[in-house]
Amino acid sequence: MALLDDVLKGWGGMALGVVVGAVAAPAVAGATGTTLRPLAKAAIKGVLAVSEGVREIVAEAREQVSDMVAEIHAERQEEGPREAAHH
């Protein structure tokens, strides 16, 4: 849940605005020609920036989980000989 909170804290409001702009801009641009092209490009750039930020957060979370898995494997290997000595 903290991961989701981090994403929303940093990018949530901007992401919503960018997504709404990205969806609305092409529809309006068809009616007004190329006058909204810069807005559409800005919206797309925003979406790309948000997705990059999310990728970085996911990569960091994946690395942390991988580290925890390695720690658990190491702990289990240490516990194995101890349990065998008791039996």
Backbone as JSON, one array per atom type, in Angstrom:
{
  "sequence": "MALLDDVLKGWGGMALGVVVGAVAAPAVAGATGTTLRPLAKAAIKGVLAVSEGVREIVAEAREQVSDMVAEIHAERQEEGPREAAHH",
  "N": [[0.82, -1.18, 0.0], [2.02, 1.19, 0.67], [3.64, 1.65, -1.5], [1.79, 2.31, -3.52], [0.79, 4.64, -2.35], [3.08, 6.25, -2.52], [3.28, 6.55, -5.29], [0.89, 7.89, -5.88], [1.19, 10.17, -4.32], [3.33, 11.56, -5.49], [2.7, 11.69, -8.23], [-0.01, 11.47, -8.78], [-2.1, 13.59, -9.03], [-1.1, 15.06, -11.2], [-0.96, 13.03, -13.09], [-3.65, 12.38, -13.5], [-4.61, 14.76, -14.67], [-3.02, 14.81, -16.98], [-3.8, 12.44, -18.28], [-6.52, 12.96, -18.76], [-6.21, 15.17, -20.43], [-4.78, 13.97, -22.52], [-6.66, 12.22, -23.53], [-8.77, 13.9, -24.25], [-7.63, 15.86, -25.93], [-6.93, 14.85, -28.62], [-9.5, 14.4, -29.66], [-10.65, 16.96, -29.69], [-8.77, 18.25, -31.23], [-9.17, 17.26, -33.77], [-11.38, 18.71, -34.59], [-10.5, 21.34, -34.52], [-8.24, 21.49, -36.0], [-4.72, 21.87, -36.33], [-4.16, 23.4, -34.14], [-4.23, 22.52, -31.5], [-2.25, 20.69, -31.35], [0.29, 21.09, -30.03], [-0.6, 20.96, -27.36], [-1.54, 18.35, -27.2], [0.86, 16.98, -27.62], [2.24, 17.78, -25.34], [0.67, 16.59, -23.39], [1.08, 13.89, -23.97], [3.83, 13.73, -23.49], [3.74, 14.14, -20.75], [2.37, 11.84, -19.89], [4.26, 9.92, -20.59], [6.33, 10.68, -18.86], [5.17, 10.17, -16.37], [4.77, 7.4, -16.58], [7.39, 6.57, -16.69], [8.29, 7.29, -14.16], [6.71, 5.57, -12.61], [7.71, 3.13, -13.48], [10.29, 3.26, -12.41], [9.72, 3.2, -9.66], [8.54, 0.69, -9.46], [10.68, -0.92, -10.24], [12.45, -0.46, -8.13], [10.96, -1.51, -6.0], [10.81, -4.17, -6.81], [13.49, -4.88, -6.6], [13.87, -4.66, -3.84], [12.17, -6.69, -2.92], [13.43, -8.89, -4.06], [15.84, -8.83, -2.65], [14.87, -9.4, -0.07], [13.94, -12.01, -0.47], [16.34, -13.33, -0.99], [17.55, -12.99, 1.52], [15.82, -14.53, 3.11], [16.21, -17.08, 2.02], [18.88, -17.46, 2.77], [18.62, -17.43, 5.56], [17.03, -19.69, 5.93], [18.79, -21.69, 5.09], [20.71, -21.51, 7.08], [19.21, -22.28, 9.29], [18.57, -24.9, 8.69], [20.81, -26.82, 9.19], [20.9, -26.5, 12.01], [18.42, -27.48, 12.9], [18.67, -30.14, 12.07], [20.7, -31.0, 13.77], [19.43, -31.05, 16.21], [17.74, -33.2, 16.05]],
  "CA": [[0.0, 0.0, 0.0], [2.91, 2.34, 0.7], [4.09, 1.88, -2.87], [0.71, 3.03, -4.19], [0.77, 5.98, -1.76], [4.19, 6.99, -3.1], [2.94, 6.88, -6.68], [-0.16, 8.9, -5.89], [1.68, 11.39, -3.72], [4.19, 12.27, -6.42], [2.26, 11.79, -9.61], [-1.44, 11.25, -8.92], [-2.84, 14.72, -9.59], [-0.59, 15.36, -12.54], [-1.32, 11.94, -13.99], [-5.06, 12.52, -13.86], [-4.71, 15.86, -15.63], [-2.37, 14.42, -18.23], [-4.63, 11.44, -18.94], [-7.7, 13.64, -19.28], [-5.76, 15.97, -21.57], [-4.39, 13.08, -23.61], [-7.87, 11.65, -24.11], [-9.6, 14.96, -24.83], [-6.94, 16.66, -26.94], [-7.09, 14.37, -30.0], [-10.88, 14.59, -30.12], [-10.84, 18.38, -29.96], [-7.84, 18.64, -32.28], [-9.78, 16.94, -35.06], [-12.32, 19.77, -34.94], [-9.85, 22.64, -34.62], [-7.02, 21.4, -36.82], [-3.43, 21.65, -35.66], [-3.92, 24.37, -33.06], [-4.06, 21.84, -30.22], [-1.17, 19.7, -31.44], [1.26, 21.24, -28.93], [-1.2, 20.48, -26.11], [-1.55, 16.89, -27.26], [2.24, 16.53, -27.42], [2.57, 17.99, -23.93], [-0.04, 15.56, -22.63], [1.78, 12.62, -24.21], [5.08, 13.8, -22.74], [3.4, 13.96, -19.34], [2.07, 10.42, -19.68], [5.54, 9.21, -20.63], [7.07, 10.99, -17.64], [4.52, 9.44, -15.28], [5.05, 5.97, -16.72], [8.81, 6.36, -16.33], [8.35, 7.34, -12.7], [6.12, 4.34, -12.09], [8.67, 2.05, -13.76], [11.38, 3.36, -11.44], [9.21, 2.75, -8.37], [8.35, -0.77, -9.55], [12.01, -1.54, -10.26], [12.98, -0.41, -6.77], [10.2, -2.47, -5.19], [11.22, -5.5, -7.23], [14.82, -5.11, -6.05], [13.71, -4.88, -2.41], [11.59, -8.03, -2.74], [14.48, -9.84, -4.4], [16.76, -8.84, -1.51], [14.23, -10.13, 1.03], [13.91, -13.43, -0.83], [17.7, -13.83, -0.77], [17.76, -13.08, 2.97], [15.04, -15.66, 3.62], [16.92, -18.3, 1.61], [20.06, -17.58, 3.61], [18.18, -17.79, 6.91], [16.57, -21.08, 5.91], [19.97, -22.55, 5.01], [21.34, -21.52, 8.41], [18.33, -23.01, 10.2], [18.56, -26.31, 8.33], [21.77, -27.61, 9.99], [20.55, -26.44, 13.42], [17.29, -28.4, 13.13], [19.17, -31.5, 11.91], [21.51, -31.31, 14.94], [18.52, -31.28, 17.32], [17.0, -34.47, 15.87]],
  "C": [[0.86, 1.26, 0.0], [3.42, 2.67, -0.69], [3.06, 2.67, -3.64], [0.63, 4.45, -3.65], [1.88, 6.84, -2.35], [3.88, 7.43, -4.52], [1.93, 8.01, -6.7], [0.31, 10.22, -5.32], [2.47, 12.21, -4.74], [3.56, 12.57, -7.76], [0.75, 11.78, -9.81], [-2.2, 12.38, -9.58], [-2.4, 15.05, -11.0], [-1.0, 14.28, -13.52], [-2.76, 12.05, -14.43], [-5.24, 13.63, -14.89], [-4.13, 15.49, -16.98], [-3.24, 13.42, -18.99], [-5.87, 12.08, -19.53], [-7.32, 14.47, -20.5], [-5.41, 15.1, -22.77], [-5.61, 12.49, -24.3], [-8.67, 12.73, -24.84], [-8.92, 15.68, -25.99], [-7.1, 16.13, -28.36], [-8.52, 14.57, -30.53], [-11.14, 16.04, -30.49], [-9.96, 18.82, -31.13], [-8.41, 18.33, -33.66], [-10.7, 18.04, -35.53], [-11.61, 21.1, -35.17], [-8.57, 22.61, -35.44], [-5.79, 21.2, -35.97], [-3.18, 22.61, -34.5], [-3.7, 23.7, -31.7], [-2.96, 20.79, -30.24], [-0.14, 19.86, -30.33], [0.69, 20.75, -27.59], [-1.21, 18.96, -26.08], [-0.14, 16.34, -27.02], [2.65, 16.67, -25.95], [1.91, 16.92, -23.06], [0.66, 14.21, -22.78], [3.11, 12.6, -23.47], [4.84, 13.58, -21.25], [3.12, 12.51, -19.01], [3.36, 9.61, -19.68], [6.35, 9.45, -19.36], [6.48, 10.22, -16.45], [4.85, 7.96, -15.37], [6.5, 5.66, -16.37], [8.97, 6.37, -14.81], [7.81, 6.07, -12.07], [7.07, 3.17, -12.32], [9.81, 2.06, -12.75], [10.94, 2.85, -10.07], [9.06, 1.24, -8.37], [9.7, -1.48, -9.53], [12.62, -1.55, -8.87], [12.28, -1.41, -5.87], [10.61, -3.89, -5.53], [12.59, -5.85, -6.64], [14.73, -5.4, -4.55], [13.14, -6.27, -2.13], [12.64, -9.09, -3.02], [15.49, -9.95, -3.26], [16.16, -9.62, -0.33], [14.19, -11.63, 0.76], [15.3, -14.04, -0.59], [18.0, -13.97, 0.72], [17.04, -14.29, 3.55], [15.7, -16.97, 3.25], [18.14, -18.52, 2.5], [19.69, -18.01, 5.03], [17.73, -19.25, 6.96], [17.75, -22.05, 5.83], [20.68, -22.63, 6.35], [20.52, -22.35, 9.39], [18.36, -24.51, 9.93], [19.53, -27.15, 9.14], [21.45, -27.59, 11.48], [19.43, -27.42, 13.76], [17.77, -29.85, 13.01], [19.98, -31.93, 13.14], [20.63, -31.62, 16.16], [17.83, -32.63, 17.23], [17.92, -35.61, 15.9]]
}
